Amino acid sequence: MNQHYPFVNTPLPYGYDALEPYIDGRTMQLHHDRHLETYINNLNAILINYKELHDLSLEELIGKALFYPPEIKNPIINNAGGVYNHQFYFNAIHPLSTMDGEKNMPVGELSQGIDQVFGSVEQFKHQLTKAALSVFGSGYAWLIAGAGGRLTIVTTPNQNTPQLARYAPILNVDVWEHAYYLKHANRRADYLTDWFQLINWKEANQKFIDGVL
Ligand code: MN
């Protein structure tokens, strides 16, 4: 994801209905084509007159946001964050590749890291679910890796992003209601149970390896 201004809404790497029955096609279509697209359009509109920012990646825009003039500081945190967080979310899940009823489990170095830090996959799921349920209003829960590959679960409000200079994001789950309300209504916990079935563990393991080295 080395895009810079003008940002474009690239297609999902799978069909809108490819994640059913866990996440429905209508939700995915609205989420990608309307919600993410709005963040992209807003970000481009904010940046149009700031030519010095046109070569920056999303990560760079977010990382430097504290130094921007007040009129664009929060708009960039919200909208560059909105683009980054959504692209990360859509790329971290994929159509279920396991057989019906089989569990979707971590692989490789990340699997070992999760066992070391959380004790077991079940404990990891429990803690990530607890964190995601604790987000008041809208935001995200993340699995991130810090120095030495130390895994931690954090939450961010709104479209804030973990400090990308210090942590490598491994997974995020969007708990804004637009991510689940059509299918799961107000049952965020049920959405999280379904989301766990869709994690692209191979991709997450690659992010862990890349982030630690
Ligand atoms: Mn969203």
Residues whose N, C-alpha, C, O or C-beta is under 5 A from the ligand:
A	BS01	MN	D174 W176 A179
